[in-house]
Amino acid sequence: MTNEKLLTLAIHTYEKALPVKALLEREGIYVELNNVNLETPDVFAGVRVRIPEKDLPLALRLVENFEIFAYPDGEERPGGMVLVPTDFSECSEKAVRLAFTLANSLRGRIRLLYSFIPPGSTADLQLSDTYDYDADIEDIEISHKIEHDSKVLMSRLEERLRLAIKAGEIPAVKFDSIVTEGIPEDAILACEREQKPSLIVMGTRGAGKKQAELIGSVTAEVLDSCRTPAFTVPENVSPDFFSNLKSVGFFCNLDQQDILALDTLYRMFPVDKNNIEVTLLHIPSRRRFAVAYDPAHSIDRLLSYCKNHFPDYRFRIKDISLDIFEKEISELEAARPFDLVCMPNKKRSVFARFFNPSLPHKILFRADIPMMVIPV
């Protein structure tokens, strides 16, 4: 019993009031259930769910998002699923929090993914007439411990996210998690193929650290291979990124696939589109040099189409020379004229990716700018 002033939060049937009471009490809120029918209290026509006045803001946030805090079974939301790989670092947690804003805008849900590498998976293969059973058993025990520790870390992350939702720091979006065994980039791509998310959100390290980890970068591998739009979040990104998003650099070569990617960008980002200026960064295709090609005419047509179909954006265009592309990308990073860069990503063979990395791959390692990569 409390001596504080109580307010009626809701009136439910007794059966519906009980889970609400359980949820609020689990979050530390005192709850009283009072019968509405005072003349014949043995008849449960309805009960008042009453709480202390000071707890009203938190209680409303919890009840309005009951499905998040009550741990229900998974019900698909209209916007599908946003896949967010994490390694529990500060950098990846920034990406997780921005993913909640995106998922809320898409009316979707979040799925967190962590993949741990089992012991012995990177060991050298050896041919031998004997088999070391003791070592194998030890590896299994270590693997079980790593899996247990990984699930503990994931539980802690989920708890931090629930606290952030209750505090109003991030939107109230339903989320769940997966902890699996395997190479991180393989696990992400396998999840993408099986569960078909509407978006992948990944954190990235600073440019200097990424250069040091050039071989085997998880984000670069995913960008090169996935067929789902991906949003990369560098570690220096601001928590209020979306509210400050004003300028977008959109790489294009003036074909139909650019329109498809631009349409995805237009529909996906939760921003005031009237405040966005999109610079179409035109990269001429070498294949067009062998045929008759009028870039000025194509540019005019693209600008006209964009202005008619994406009227809330403001558009301008800038040519980028292939001969000094690397230099211009470096200048782009130094000047930081864009809050976000966006580009279509065409499917390429493994051979082509190895000898000529994709544009998203190149920019990922040269710039600390949030990037939206859209497969076409």
C-alpha positions in Angstrom: 0.0 0.0 0.0 1.2 3.5 -0.8 0.2 6.9 0.6 0.9 8.6 -2.7 -1.9 10.0 -4.8 -3.2 7.4 -7.3 -4.5 7.9 -10.8 -6.6 5.6 -12.9 -4.4 4.5 -15.8 -7.0 2.3 -17.5 -10.1 0.3 -17.0 -10.0 -3.3 -18.2 -11.6 -6.7 -17.6 -10.0 -8.5 -14.8 -8.3 -10.9 -17.2 -6.7 -8.0 -19.2 -5.8 -6.0 -16.1 -3.6 -8.8 -14.7 -0.9 -8.8 -17.4 -0.9 -5.0 -17.3 -0.4 -5.1 -13.5 2.4 -7.7 -13.9 4.2 -5.6 -16.5 4.1 -2.4 -14.5 5.2 -4.1 -11.3 8.1 -5.7 -13.1 9.2 -2.2 -14.0 9.0 -1.0 -10.4 5.6 0.8 -10.5 3.2 0.3 -7.7 -0.3 -0.9 -9.0 -3.7 -1.3 -7.4 -6.7 -3.0 -9.0 -10.0 -1.6 -7.8 -13.4 -3.0 -8.8 -15.5 -0.5 -10.8 -18.8 -2.1 -9.6 -18.7 -1.0 -6.0 -22.4 -1.9 -5.3 -21.8 -5.6 -6.1 -18.1 -6.0 -5.9 -18.3 -9.8 -6.4 -19.3 -9.1 -10.1 -16.2 -8.2 -12.1 -17.6 -5.8 -14.6 -14.2 -4.2 -14.8 -11.3 -3.1 -12.7 -9.4 0.2 -12.5 -5.7 0.0 -12.9 -4.4 2.7 -10.5 -0.8 3.9 -10.2 1.0 6.7 -8.4 0.8 10.1 -10.2 4.5 10.4 -10.5 4.8 7.2 -12.5 2.2 8.2 -15.1 4.7 9.1 -18.0 6.6 5.9 -17.6 3.4 3.8 -17.3 1.9 5.3 -20.4 5.1 4.6 -22.4 5.1 1.0 -21.2 1.4 0.3 -21.8 1.4 2.0 -25.2 4.2 -0.3 -26.2 3.0 -3.3 -24.4 4.1 -5.7 -27.1 7.7 -4.6 -26.6 8.0 -5.0 -22.9 5.7 -8.0 -22.4 7.8 -10.3 -24.6 5.0 -11.6 -26.9 5.4 -14.0 -29.8 6.7 -12.4 -33.0 4.0 -10.7 -35.1 5.1 -9.2 -38.4 4.8 -5.4 -38.7 4.0 -3.8 -42.1 7.6 -2.5 -42.6 9.2 -5.9 -42.2 12.4 -6.5 -40.3 15.6 -4.3 -40.0 18.6 -6.5 -39.4 21.2 -5.0 -37.1 24.5 -6.9 -36.6 26.3 -5.9 -33.5 29.6 -6.7 -31.7 28.5 -4.9 -28.5 31.0 -2.1 -29.0 30.1 1.5 -28.5 30.3 2.0 -32.3 27.8 -0.7 -33.0 25.5 0.4 -30.3 25.2 3.8 -32.0 24.2 2.0 -35.1 21.6 0.0 -33.2 20.0 3.2 -31.8 19.8 4.8 -35.2 18.3 1.6 -36.5 15.4 2.1 -34.1 14.6 5.4 -35.7 14.7 3.9 -39.2 12.5 0.9 -38.1 10.0 3.2 -36.6 9.8 5.2 -39.8 9.3 2.0 -41.8 6.8 0.7 -39.3 9.0 -2.3 -39.0 10.8 -4.2 -36.2 14.4 -4.8 -35.2 16.4 -8.1 -35.2 19.8 -7.9 -33.5 22.4 -10.4 -34.7 25.6 -11.4 -33.0 27.9 -14.1 -34.4 30.8 -15.6 -32.4 33.7 -17.5 -34.0 34.1 -21.0 -32.5 37.5 -22.1 -31.3 39.6 -24.0 -33.9 37.7 -22.6 -36.8 40.7 -20.7 -38.1 43.3 -23.3 -37.2 45.5 -24.7 -39.9 44.2 -27.9 -41.5 46.6 -30.8 -40.9 46.7 -34.3 -42.3 47.4 -36.9 -39.6 46.8 -40.6 -38.8 45.7 -39.7 -35.3 42.8 -37.7 -33.9 43.0 -35.6 -30.7 39.7 -36.3 -28.9 40.8 -34.4 -25.8 41.4 -31.2 -27.9 38.1 -31.7 -29.6 36.2 -32.0 -26.3 38.1 -28.9 -25.0 37.0 -26.9 -28.1 33.4 -27.9 -27.5 33.5 -26.8 -23.9 35.1 -23.5 -24.9 32.5 -23.0 -27.6 29.7 -23.5 -25.1 31.2 -20.9 -22.8 31.6 -18.4 -25.6 28.0 -18.9 -26.6 26.8 -18.5 -23.0 28.9 -15.3 -22.6 27.6 -14.0 -25.9 24.0 -14.5 -24.8 24.7 -12.6 -21.6 26.1 -9.7 -23.5 23.1 -9.7 -25.8 20.7 -9.7 -22.8 22.5 -6.7 -21.4 22.2 -4.9 -24.7 18.5 -5.6 -24.8 18.1 -4.3 -21.3 19.9 -1.1 -22.2 17.5 -0.7 -25.2 14.4 -1.2 -23.1 15.7 1.4 -20.6 16.3 3.8 -23.5 12.8 3.2 -24.8 11.3 3.8 -21.4 13.4 7.0 -21.1 12.1 8.2 -24.5 15.7 8.2 -25.9 14.8 5.9 -28.9 11.5 5.1 -30.5 9.4 2.3 -29.1 10.1 -0.5 -31.7 9.6 -4.2 -31.2 12.8 -6.1 -31.3 14.3 -9.5 -30.8 17.8 -11.1 -31.1 19.8 -14.0 -32.5 23.1 -15.3 -31.2 24.7 -17.7 -33.6 28.0 -19.4 -34.3 30.1 -18.6 -37.4 32.1 -16.1 -39.3 30.3 -12.7 -38.9 30.0 -11.8 -42.5 28.8 -15.3 -43.4 26.3 -15.2 -40.6 24.9 -11.8 -41.7 24.6 -12.9 -45.4 23.0 -16.2 -44.4 20.4 -14.3 -42.2 19.8 -11.9 -45.1 19.1 -14.8 -47.5 16.9 -16.7 -45.1 14.9 -13.9 -43.5 14.9 -11.2 -46.2 15.1 -8.0 -44.1 14.0 -4.7 -45.6 17.2 -3.0 -44.5 20.6 -3.9 -42.9 22.2 -1.3 -40.5 25.8 -1.7 -39.6 28.3 0.2 -37.6 31.8 1.0 -39.0 35.1 2.1 -37.4 37.0 5.2 -38.3 38.8 5.4 -41.6 42.3 4.9 -40.0 41.1 1.8 -38.2 39.3 0.5 -41.2 42.5 0.8 -43.3 44.3 -1.3 -40.6 41.6 -3.9 -40.9 41.4 -3.8 -44.7 41.6 -7.6 -45.1 38.4 -9.3 -43.9 36.3 -6.2 -43.1 32.9 -7.5 -42.1 31.0 -4.4 -43.4 32.9 -4.3 -46.7 32.1 -8.0 -47.3 28.5 -7.5 -46.6 28.2 -4.4 -48.9 29.8 -6.3 -51.7 27.6 -9.3 -51.5 24.2 -8.5 -50.0 21.1 -7.8 -52.1 19.4 -5.8 -49.4 19.7 -2.0 -48.9 22.4 -1.3 -46.2 23.0 1.8 -44.1 26.5 2.1 -42.6 27.0 4.2 -39.4 30.6 5.4 -38.7 31.7 5.7 -35.1 31.8 9.5 -35.2 28.1 9.9 -36.1 25.9 12.1 -34.0 22.9 10.6 -32.1 20.7 13.3 -33.7 21.9 12.4 -37.2 18.5 12.3 -38.8 17.3 15.6 -37.4 20.5 17.2 -38.8 20.5 15.5 -42.2 20.5 18.3 -44.8 22.7 17.3 -47.7 23.0 14.0 -49.6 25.6 13.1 -52.2 24.1 10.6 -54.6 26.5 8.7 -56.9 25.0 7.9 -60.3 25.8 7.3 -64.0 22.5 8.4 -65.5 20.7 5.1 -66.0 17.4 3.6 -65.0 18.9 1.9 -61.9 19.7 5.3 -60.4 16.0 6.1 -60.4 15.3 2.9 -58.5 17.9 3.6 -55.9 16.8 7.2 -55.5 13.2 6.1 -55.0 14.3 3.7 -52.2 16.2 6.6 -50.5 13.2 8.9 -50.8 10.9 6.4 -49.1 13.2 5.1 -46.5 14.7 8.0 -44.6 12.7 9.5 -41.7 13.6 13.2 -42.4 11.9 16.4 -43.4 12.4 16.0 -47.2 11.9 19.8 -47.7 15.2 20.4 -46.0 17.2 18.0 -48.1 19.5 18.9 -51.0 20.6 16.0 -53.2 23.7 16.4 -55.3 23.8 14.0 -58.1 27.5 13.0 -58.4 27.8 12.0 -62.0 30.4 9.3 -62.7 30.7 8.7 -66.5 30.7 5.0 -67.5 33.7 4.0 -69.6 31.5 1.6 -71.6 29.6 4.6 -73.0 32.7 6.2 -74.5 32.6 3.6 -77.4 29.1 4.7 -78.5 27.4 7.9 -79.3 26.5 9.4 -76.0 25.2 12.9 -75.1 25.7 13.3 -71.3 24.2 16.8 -71.3 20.9 15.5 -72.6 20.9 12.6 -70.1 21.6 14.9 -67.2 18.8 17.2 -68.2 16.4 14.3 -68.5 17.4 12.9 -65.1 17.1 16.3 -63.4 13.7 16.8 -64.9 12.5 13.4 -63.8 13.8 13.9 -60.3 12.2 17.2 -59.8 8.8 15.8 -61.0 8.9 12.6 -59.0 10.7 13.7 -55.9 9.4 17.2 -55.5 10.3 17.7 -51.9 14.1 17.3 -52.6 16.2 20.0 -54.1 18.6 18.7 -56.8 21.8 19.8 -58.3 24.5 17.9 -60.3 28.3 17.6 -60.2 30.6 15.7 -62.6 33.3 13.5 -61.1 36.2 12.6 -63.4 37.2 8.9 -63.6 40.8 9.9 -64.2 41.1 11.6 -60.8 38.4 9.7 -59.0 40.6 8.7 -56.0 41.7 12.4 -55.6 38.1 13.6 -55.7 37.0 11.1 -53.1 39.8 12.3 -50.8 38.7 15.9 -51.3 35.1 14.9 -50.6 36.1 13.5 -47.2 38.2 16.5 -46.4 35.5 19.1 -47.3 32.7 17.0 -45.8 30.0 18.7 -47.9 27.5 15.9 -47.4 25.9 14.4 -44.3 25.1 11.2 -46.2 26.3 9.5 -49.4 24.1 7.2 -51.3 24.8 4.9 -54.3 23.3 2.1 -56.3 25.3 -1.2 -56.0 25.2 -3.5 -59.0 25.7 -7.3 -58.6 29.2 -8.3 -59.6 31.2 -11.5 -59.8 33.7 -12.6 -57.1 36.5 -12.1 -59.7 35.4 -8.5 -60.4 35.0 -7.7 -56.7 38.5 -9.0 -55.9 40.4 -7.1 -58.7 38.2 -4.0 -58.8 36.4 -3.2 -55.5 33.0 -1.6 -55.8 32.4 2.1 -55.3 30.8 1.5 -51.8 33.8 -0.6 -50.8 36.2 2.2 -51.9 34.3 4.9 -50.1 33.9 2.8 -47.0 37.7 2.8 -46.4 38.3 6.4 -47.4 35.6 8.4 -45.7 33.9 8.6 -42.3 30.5 9.6 -43.7 27.2 7.6 -43.2 26.5 5.7 -46.4 23.3 4.2 -47.9 24.0 1.4 -50.4 21.1 0.2 -52.5 21.5 -3.0 -54.6 20.0 -2.7 -58.1 
